[in-house]
Amino acid sequence: MKVFERLDRLYKESNEILLKIDPKALLPYVTGSIVGTEFRELLAAIWGRDMKIDGMLLFPPGYDE
């Protein structure tokens, strides 16, 4: 879970920098969701969609709806 927390901090930091450079940029609002989804899919390809991280389902019920 520490890796996820570190990635989250890095994304937030990069988003702050991007918004300072271009306050109208949309990238800070969509990058985390896109990367997060892709990362989940990679983990699911390795361990299956029903895997848990720290007791939480990787894809909770209703995620794909």
URKAMO-V583298 format. One record per residue. N is the residue number from 0. RES is the residue in one letter. PHI is phi as a letter, one per 40 degrees, with the letter a starting at -180 (* if undefined). PSI is psi in degrees with one decimal (* if undefined). NEAR is the number of other ideal C-beta (glycine too) atoms within 10 Angstrom. Layout:
n=N res=RES phi=PHI psi=PSI near=NEAR
n=N res=RES phi=PHI psi=PSI near=NEAR
//
This chain:
n=0 res=M phi=* psi=-26.2 near=8
n=1 res=K phi=c psi=-35.2 near=6
n=2 res=V phi=c psi=-44.2 near=7
n=3 res=F phi=c psi=-40.5 near=12
n=4 res=E phi=c psi=-40.3 near=9
n=5 res=R phi=c psi=-44.4 near=10
n=6 res=L phi=d psi=-41.3 near=14
n=7 res=D phi=c psi=-45.0 near=12
n=8 res=R phi=c psi=-41.0 near=10
n=9 res=L phi=c psi=-41.2 near=10
n=10 res=Y phi=c psi=-42.3 near=15
n=11 res=K phi=c psi=-41.3 near=12
n=12 res=E phi=c psi=-45.1 near=10
n=13 res=S phi=c psi=-35.2 near=14
n=14 res=N phi=c psi=-39.3 near=16
n=15 res=E phi=c psi=-42.7 near=11
n=16 res=I phi=c psi=-46.2 near=10
n=17 res=L phi=d psi=-41.7 near=16
n=18 res=L phi=c psi=-29.2 near=14
n=19 res=K phi=c psi=-37.9 near=9
n=20 res=I phi=c psi=-45.0 near=8
n=21 res=D phi=a psi=94.6 near=10
n=22 res=P phi=c psi=-17.8 near=7
n=23 res=K phi=c psi=0.4 near=5
n=24 res=A phi=c psi=140.1 near=13
n=25 res=L phi=c psi=-16.3 near=9
n=26 res=L phi=d psi=-42.6 near=13
n=27 res=P phi=c psi=-21.2 near=16
n=28 res=Y phi=c psi=-16.5 near=11
n=29 res=V phi=b psi=-23.8 near=10
n=30 res=T phi=d psi=-48.8 near=14
n=31 res=G phi=d psi=-42.3 near=16
n=32 res=S phi=c psi=-42.2 near=9
n=33 res=I phi=c psi=-49.6 near=10
n=34 res=V phi=c psi=-41.1 near=12
n=35 res=G phi=c psi=-42.8 near=14
n=36 res=T phi=c psi=-45.2 near=11
n=37 res=E phi=c psi=-39.8 near=10
n=38 res=F phi=c psi=-41.5 near=13
n=39 res=R phi=c psi=-42.8 near=16
n=40 res=E phi=c psi=-37.9 near=13
n=41 res=L phi=c psi=-45.8 near=10
n=42 res=L phi=c psi=-40.3 near=15
n=43 res=A phi=c psi=-35.7 near=14
n=44 res=A phi=c psi=-30.7 near=9
n=45 res=I phi=c psi=-49.0 near=8
n=46 res=W phi=b psi=-3.0 near=12
n=47 res=G phi=g psi=152.9 near=10
n=48 res=R phi=c psi=-14.0 near=14
n=49 res=D phi=c psi=11.9 near=9
n=50 res=M phi=c psi=158.9 near=14
n=51 res=K phi=b psi=144.9 near=9
n=52 res=I phi=b psi=120.0 near=12
n=53 res=D phi=f psi=39.3 near=6
n=54 res=G phi=g psi=-1.5 near=5
n=55 res=M phi=b psi=137.2 near=9
n=56 res=L phi=c psi=138.7 near=12
n=57 res=L phi=c psi=-41.5 near=17
n=58 res=F phi=b psi=92.5 near=15
n=59 res=P phi=c psi=160.1 near=8
n=60 res=P phi=d psi=133.9 near=7
n=61 res=G phi=g psi=-1.6 near=6
n=62 res=Y phi=d psi=-43.2 near=11
n=63 res=D phi=c psi=1.2 near=7
n=64 res=E phi=c psi=* near=4
//
